[in-house]
Amino acid sequence: MNAHDDILALQDRIAQSIIGQKAVVESLVIGVLANGNLLVEGLPGLAKTRAIKALAKNLDAQFSRIQFTPDLLPSDVTGTEVYTQTAEGGSFRFDPGPIFANIVLADEINRAPAKVQAALLEAMEERQVTVAGATHKMEPLFTVMATQNPIEQEGTYPLPEAQMDRFLMHVNITYPPVEDEVEVIRLVRGEEIAVLEGRKGNKPKKEKPPAISQEAVFTARAEIGQIHVSDEMDRYMADLVQATRTPGAVSDDLARWIEIGSSPRASLALDKCSRAHAWLHHRDYVAPQDLRAVVHNVLRHRLTLSFEAQGDGKQPDDVVDEIVKLVALP
């Protein structure tokens, strides 16, 4: 199998565990291919953690989960220097924290105070951690996938805009259609029965297919780097982002709704994610549909809406819809 077949197989395996969330599964895969960090948000019970764990389970990668709580310390994330006494004398050695893995699940990231959230910043942006003046590099395959619950605000610490901007994409998980929910019931029931049968020894364990190698991801990234992006598509990306900064030039409604627009990281994220989307869909060039497929995930957390927008009941996705509708292709 080539890299493309391997990545599509990875996507299919995740989809078998996450029923009715094809767009979410594709977004997780795009995040890995684009070498970025993801923020996954959704109501309780919508399989945020399950989706990320399914990705890590089917990829030949070291997985680490950090459960964020109000009493978590930065050293609990990054690691710390430990004094060790030996026959030759005492010395300090670095004890790596759970951030040193390939796929890092930062579960309920908004439950930890700002100091702990900030401990992730250097790792997410620079792919390194500095402890006691020494710099420790992350693995070549390194992705932070953070989750948060949008409805429970008591005892939480909202992520500052500067940290939100460091996430390549903000992925929303919504309720599945009723037909898919029926399949979810059957899937979980089957998993429970399989566990019980396995304990009784009545049913032989199925052989799991081998995990997708990290080399497939690196090969895919190299191929994505060769995807052609026309001058018109480059301008379209820039125009979409520029519309968030000068909304008055686009429409009066956008001018009322947007208080602060997106940074240049939005343009870079659009480029990376649209190329990964094109590659997944067997294209060697970026088309407008690739940009429109990823633009909500890229922009929704990079917009600061005004009080007027909130009063009008507008959500970031509504504003992005309006931008996509009004900004024309060059």
Buried (B, 14 or more C-beta within 10 A) or exposed (E): EEBBEBBBBBBEBBBEBBBBBEBBBBBBBBBBBBBBBBBBBBBEEBBBBBBBBBBBBBBBBBBBBBBBBEEBBBBBBBBBBEEEEEEEEEEEEBEBBBBBBBBBBBBBBBBBBEEBBBBBEBBBEEEEBEBEEEEBEBEEBBBBBBBBBEEEEEEBBEBEEEBBBBBBBBBBBEEBEEEBEEEBEEBEEEEEEEEEEEEEEEEEEEEEEEBBBBEBBBBBBEBBEEBEBEEEBBEBBBBBBBBBEEBEEBBEBBBBBBEEBBBEBBBBBBBBBBBBBBBBEEBEEBBEEBBBBBBBBBBBBBBBBBEBBEEEEBBBBBBBBBBBEEBEEE
